[in-house]
Amino acid sequence: MLKVGINGYGTIGKRVADAVAAQPDMTVVGVAKTQPNYEAHTAVQRGYPMYAAIPERAPLFAEAGIEIAGAVDELVAEADVVVDATPSGIGAENRELYEAHDTPALFQGGESADVVDVSFNARANFDAAGDADHVRVVSCNTTGLSRVIAPLQEEYGVEKVRATLVRRGGDPGQNTRGPINDILPNPISVPSHHGPDVQTIFADLDIDTMGLKVPATLMHVHALNVTLDERVTAAHVQALLEEENRLYVIPAGMGIDGVGKLKNFALDAGRPRGDLWENCIWGESIAVRGRDLYLFQAIHQESDVVPENVDAIRAVTGLEPQDASMRLTDDRLGVGISGDPAGFSDQRVSHADD
């Protein structure tokens, strides 16, 4: 049983912890927090040993009624691998800690690609992370783009990708983010950072990206134009994408015409936290003109990288090869929307002290 530590128990960290706990070949040996907020209390209720990310703040946890198992360096020493889910920039500062304990570490997409040996997407470059000490699971948007590009490139070849990303202003809990009443080119210059980030996965890909920020918290939406190497039909592309477990092609009859209904769909289906781990592609939007493919997809920024973190753990440690890892991850989480889109249940979750 692989011992996994989670440094940072916020939007991504808490989801990764639950996903790891649901796997049959790994367990959560602890999570680290900087302060005893509501998420720290929830972690304890879920049975995760709590560690102080800032040792000097350990007394604050005791005052809040939270027993801690130690400081973050003890968690790193105990773990076989650490998932760093701290805010952007903090992961880079933590790298020295992981190196001191010779513990492999996974970082999130907010960190610079220069911090790590490999940027990772399970569908596109799983094997590249083998034996790496520091791996970066790319951002939610880069993950979403990579999942679509990989099968298109394999099946048809890709000449050029153009993507406009309409990005949420902040996550639901980020009440200091914006805009409140505006639509911002972000950045105004071209390309946005997303294209170069995708190139950390597909080094030779010709891709241009533009970004916007809007006053919403639910999801991102991508407008894609992909020039393929050969002529195909929209029906053939749709069939190809429907074969991908982490892509959900929304049927016309579902009546889902926006991300608000997508989130309601996830909540009604009983998805944990209303999460959508899959890219959600509107089937009606898939169109082909000559060699140009067009489509709209929605990306749930809080959760789409979660299965990628689980697969990255297996890739770094050699637990399973790509196909076996992705199948196991998807099965245990319930990834793949079909007849039962509910996702993983409490019965599948096992903690270190079970």
VONU-144197 format. One line per field, with one value per residue (C-alpha): residue in three letters; z, y, x. Coordinates in nm, 3 decimals. Layout:
// residues N
type <- ala_... $
Z <- Z_... $
Y <- Y_... $
X <- X_... $
//
This chain:
// residues 354
type <- met_leu_lys_val_gly_ile_asn_gly_tyr_gly_thr_ile_gly_lys_arg_val_ala_asp_ala_val_ala_ala_gln_pro_asp_met_thr_val_val_gly_val_ala_lys_thr_gln_pro_asn_tyr_glu_ala_his_thr_ala_val_gln_arg_gly_tyr_pro_met_tyr_ala_ala_ile_pro_glu_arg_ala_pro_leu_phe_ala_glu_ala_gly_ile_glu_ile_ala_gly_ala_val_asp_glu_leu_val_ala_glu_ala_asp_val_val_val_asp_ala_thr_pro_ser_gly_ile_gly_ala_glu_asn_arg_glu_leu_tyr_glu_ala_his_asp_thr_pro_ala_leu_phe_gln_gly_gly_glu_ser_ala_asp_val_val_asp_val_ser_phe_asn_ala_arg_ala_asn_phe_asp_ala_ala_gly_asp_ala_asp_his_val_arg_val_val_ser_cys_asn_thr_thr_gly_leu_ser_arg_val_ile_ala_pro_leu_gln_glu_glu_tyr_gly_val_glu_lys_val_arg_ala_thr_leu_val_arg_arg_gly_gly_asp_pro_gly_gln_asn_thr_arg_gly_pro_ile_asn_asp_ile_leu_pro_asn_pro_ile_ser_val_pro_ser_his_his_gly_pro_asp_val_gln_thr_ile_phe_ala_asp_leu_asp_ile_asp_thr_met_gly_leu_lys_val_pro_ala_thr_leu_met_his_val_his_ala_leu_asn_val_thr_leu_asp_glu_arg_val_thr_ala_ala_his_val_gln_ala_leu_leu_glu_glu_glu_asn_arg_leu_tyr_val_ile_pro_ala_gly_met_gly_ile_asp_gly_val_gly_lys_leu_lys_asn_phe_ala_leu_asp_ala_gly_arg_pro_arg_gly_asp_leu_trp_glu_asn_cys_ile_trp_gly_glu_ser_ile_ala_val_arg_gly_arg_asp_leu_tyr_leu_phe_gln_ala_ile_his_gln_glu_ser_asp_val_val_pro_glu_asn_val_asp_ala_ile_arg_ala_val_thr_gly_leu_glu_pro_gln_asp_ala_ser_met_arg_leu_thr_asp_asp_arg_leu_gly_val_gly_ile_ser_gly_asp_pro_ala_gly_phe_ser_asp_gln_arg_val_ser_his_ala_asp_asp $
Z <- 0.000_-0.114_0.152_0.016_0.197_0.093_0.161_0.127_0.194_-0.001_-0.327_-0.494_-0.193_-0.028_-0.352_-0.417_-0.062_-0.108_-0.450_-0.312_-0.020_-0.269_-0.442_-0.350_-0.382_-0.187_0.136_0.283_0.569_0.647_0.525_0.609_0.669_0.754_0.977_1.159_0.938_0.841_0.592_0.867_1.082_0.786_0.723_1.081_1.055_0.746_0.944_0.791_1.031_1.048_1.026_1.077_0.752_0.952_1.272_1.465_1.423_1.581_1.904_1.698_1.605_1.970_2.058_1.785_1.925_1.649_1.749_1.516_1.432_1.386_1.160_0.780_0.764_0.960_0.707_0.421_0.596_0.649_0.292_-0.011_-0.229_-0.156_-0.349_-0.308_-0.341_-0.190_-0.351_-0.662_-0.584_-0.247_-0.408_-0.552_-0.202_-0.070_-0.319_-0.092_0.187_-0.036_-0.160_0.196_0.267_-0.077_-0.124_-0.477_-0.509_-0.739_-0.794_-0.941_-1.257_-1.079_-1.043_-1.317_-1.544_-1.449_-1.097_-1.212_-1.425_-1.618_-1.681_-1.676_-1.837_-1.795_-2.144_-2.331_-2.165_-1.873_-1.932_-1.924_-1.545_-1.477_-1.213_-1.204_-0.865_-0.933_-1.156_-1.232_-1.298_-1.546_-1.483_-1.525_-1.863_-1.992_-1.873_-2.059_-2.380_-2.362_-2.318_-2.645_-2.843_-2.766_-2.940_-3.229_-3.286_-3.268_-3.501_-3.758_-3.692_-3.586_-3.793_-3.574_-3.259_-3.183_-2.855_-2.684_-2.312_-2.125_-1.769_-1.443_-1.230_-0.922_-0.746_-0.538_-0.215_-0.358_-0.260_-0.324_-0.694_-0.985_-1.203_-1.043_-1.344_-1.638_-1.915_-1.925_-2.195_-1.975_-2.094_-2.363_-2.545_-2.754_-2.674_-2.326_-2.108_-2.189_-2.532_-2.409_-2.118_-2.354_-2.531_-2.212_-2.294_-2.677_-2.750_-3.127_-3.129_-3.315_-3.082_-3.020_-2.725_-2.611_-2.267_-2.110_-1.748_-1.670_-1.351_-1.288_-1.052_-1.197_-1.481_-1.773_-2.134_-2.430_-2.793_-2.999_-3.364_-3.458_-3.809_-3.870_-4.111_-4.294_-4.378_-4.147_-4.063_-3.748_-3.676_-3.688_-3.452_-3.211_-3.208_-3.140_-2.849_-2.703_-2.668_-2.424_-2.064_-1.942_-2.215_-2.180_-2.507_-2.395_-2.594_-2.749_-2.562_-2.219_-2.230_-2.093_-2.261_-2.017_-1.729_-1.468_-1.581_-1.600_-1.234_-1.145_-1.335_-1.128_-0.802_-0.891_-0.983_-0.635_-0.753_-0.456_-0.416_-0.750_-0.927_-1.298_-1.354_-1.726_-2.006_-2.099_-2.478_-2.636_-2.906_-3.099_-3.122_-3.299_-3.657_-3.941_-4.231_-4.460_-4.224_-3.951_-3.644_-3.409_-3.067_-2.728_-2.403_-2.035_-1.775_-1.402_-1.262_-0.912_-1.009_-1.356_-1.239_-0.956_-1.152_-1.313_-0.969_-0.887_-1.215_-1.164_-0.831_-1.008_-1.294_-1.061_-0.841_-1.114_-0.949_-1.277_-1.649_-1.817_-1.930_-1.609_-1.393_-1.578_-1.572_-1.199_-1.119_-1.324_-1.177_-0.815_-0.861_-1.096_-1.380_-1.704_-1.744_-1.873_-1.716_-1.361_-1.332_-0.952_-0.887_-0.601_-0.284_0.081_0.076_-0.157_0.068_0.296_0.527_0.676_1.015_0.887 $
Y <- 0.000_0.328_0.599_0.938_1.270_1.574_1.910_2.163_2.074_2.331_2.320_2.063_1.898_1.786_1.636_1.457_1.321_1.165_1.029_0.872_0.722_0.557_0.370_0.008_0.050_0.371_0.537_0.890_0.902_1.264_1.611_1.943_2.274_2.621_2.704_2.526_2.647_2.458_2.244_2.129_2.025_1.840_1.658_1.534_1.422_1.221_1.047_1.208_1.266_1.641_1.801_2.165_2.310_2.596_2.442_2.769_2.758_2.417_2.567_2.721_2.375_2.267_2.580_2.489_2.138_1.968_1.715_1.723_1.432_1.649_1.908_1.893_1.765_1.457_1.400_1.422_1.176_0.931_0.947_0.751_1.040_1.386_1.571_1.943_2.122_2.451_2.790_2.890_2.965_2.789_2.453_2.583_2.690_2.343_2.156_2.181_2.010_1.717_1.685_1.682_1.371_1.216_1.204_1.234_1.522_1.615_1.983_2.155_2.361_2.692_2.617_2.698_2.413_2.500_2.369_2.009_1.736_1.666_1.827_1.556_1.458_1.099_1.065_1.232_1.158_0.916_0.736_1.058_1.076_0.739_0.767_1.148_1.310_1.620_1.614_1.894_1.798_2.069_2.316_2.253_2.429_2.257_1.924_1.987_2.085_1.793_1.537_1.649_1.700_1.357_1.140_1.386_1.383_1.003_0.944_1.223_1.427_1.792_2.080_2.371_2.439_2.770_2.805_3.086_3.025_3.191_3.156_3.184_3.480_3.265_2.949_2.965_3.025_3.286_3.595_3.829_3.738_3.912_4.075_4.154_4.325_4.317_4.100_4.110_3.999_3.809_3.869_4.127_4.003_3.684_3.406_3.353_3.132_2.827_2.761_2.748_2.536_2.282_2.271_2.133_1.823_1.839_1.995_2.030_2.136_2.455_2.620_2.972_3.061_3.367_3.414_3.601_3.635_3.667_3.722_3.356_3.084_2.762_2.642_2.743_2.720_2.660_2.742_2.517_2.526_2.239_2.207_1.836_1.670_1.497_1.552_1.382_1.402_1.551_1.218_1.037_1.292_1.264_0.885_0.912_1.151_0.941_0.654_0.861_0.800_1.143_1.321_1.350_1.436_1.595_1.453_1.701_1.549_1.626_1.987_2.107_2.442_2.593_2.525_2.606_2.307_2.097_2.171_2.097_1.770_1.677_1.770_1.584_1.279_1.282_1.362_1.438_1.818_1.840_1.759_1.695_1.520_1.492_1.749_1.824_1.866_1.978_1.719_1.971_2.201_1.949_2.072_2.018_2.254_2.107_2.006_2.249_2.102_2.323_2.249_2.394_2.225_2.307_2.240_2.214_2.391_2.245_1.880_1.785_1.748_1.511_1.182_1.313_1.346_0.987_0.864_1.077_0.902_0.565_0.694_0.827_0.519_0.260_0.108_0.056_0.128_0.395_0.204_0.002_0.311_0.518_0.235_0.179_0.550_0.596_0.288_0.381_0.743_0.675_0.882_0.841_0.963_0.696_0.535_0.607_0.934_0.942_0.891_0.718_0.630_0.639_0.261_0.289_0.526_0.380_0.579_0.512_0.419_0.181 $
X <- 0.000_0.158_0.162_0.056_0.085_-0.119_0.045_-0.235_-0.598_-0.795_-0.988_-0.762_-0.598_-0.921_-1.046_-0.717_-0.716_-1.060_-0.963_-0.644_-0.836_-1.072_-0.787_-0.707_-0.329_-0.266_-0.366_-0.360_-0.109_-0.188_-0.274_-0.109_-0.285_-0.158_-0.455_-0.739_-1.022_-1.339_-1.148_-0.912_-1.210_-1.359_-1.030_-1.024_-1.386_-1.290_-1.018_-0.711_-0.421_-0.356_-0.011_0.084_0.217_0.369_0.510_0.485_0.108_0.068_-0.080_-0.362_-0.482_-0.490_-0.687_-0.937_-0.976_-0.778_-0.515_-0.218_0.007_0.314_0.473_0.477_0.835_0.724_0.446_0.696_0.926_0.639_0.504_0.624_0.507_0.367_0.099_0.168_-0.165_-0.053_-0.125_0.072_0.435_0.439_0.506_0.832_0.936_0.849_1.065_1.370_1.173_1.084_1.439_1.571_1.362_1.418_1.041_0.899_0.653_0.368_0.297_-0.007_-0.044_0.003_0.373_0.620_0.723_1.081_1.020_0.975_1.128_0.807_0.468_0.203_-0.125_-0.237_-0.388_-0.102_0.234_0.192_0.523_0.725_0.677_0.835_1.109_1.083_1.133_0.925_0.616_0.371_0.011_-0.083_-0.364_-0.733_-0.739_-0.426_-0.562_-0.886_-0.710_-0.467_-0.745_-0.906_-0.588_-0.440_-0.703_-0.738_-0.364_-0.345_-0.641_-0.613_-0.299_-0.319_-0.185_-0.298_-0.500_-0.671_-0.856_-1.043_-1.080_-1.366_-1.248_-1.438_-1.331_-1.273_-1.381_-1.702_-1.509_-1.271_-1.468_-1.175_-1.156_-1.326_-1.434_-1.770_-1.928_-1.689_-1.548_-1.170_-0.930_-0.685_-0.426_-0.489_-0.179_-0.170_-0.109_-0.240_-0.022_-0.233_-0.083_0.277_0.159_0.000_0.337_0.493_0.285_0.294_0.631_0.585_0.220_0.125_-0.125_-0.254_-0.475_-0.669_-0.821_-1.112_-1.224_-1.593_-1.799_-1.879_-1.757_-1.895_-1.669_-1.448_-1.568_-1.337_-1.414_-1.184_-1.084_-0.852_-0.712_-0.664_-0.424_-0.709_-1.074_-1.321_-1.688_-1.835_-2.002_-1.666_-1.509_-1.800_-1.772_-1.399_-1.446_-1.726_-1.479_-1.269_-1.376_-1.269_-1.462_-1.839_-2.011_-2.339_-2.632_-2.874_-3.167_-3.023_-3.137_-2.802_-2.744_-2.495_-2.260_-2.524_-2.727_-2.413_-2.345_-2.707_-2.676_-2.370_-2.542_-2.862_-2.654_-2.497_-2.148_-1.918_-1.913_-2.096_-1.769_-1.729_-1.397_-1.466_-1.439_-1.800_-1.829_-2.154_-2.221_-2.429_-2.128_-1.904_-1.873_-1.628_-1.557_-1.296_-1.017_-1.127_-1.296_-1.498_-1.644_-1.736_-1.630_-1.675_-1.405_-1.476_-1.171_-1.208_-1.199_-1.076_-0.713_-0.808_-0.788_-0.469_-0.307_-0.396_-0.249_0.061_0.120_0.119_0.333_0.604_0.613_0.563_0.254_0.068_0.114_-0.096_-0.404_-0.434_-0.389_-0.647_-0.900_-0.849_-0.867_-1.182_-1.346_-1.280_-1.388_-1.676_-1.529_-1.720_-2.076_-2.308_-2.613_-2.494_-2.303_-2.302_-1.930_-1.754_-1.939_-1.838_-1.808_-1.509_-1.314_-1.049_-0.826_-0.484_-0.628_-0.900 $
//
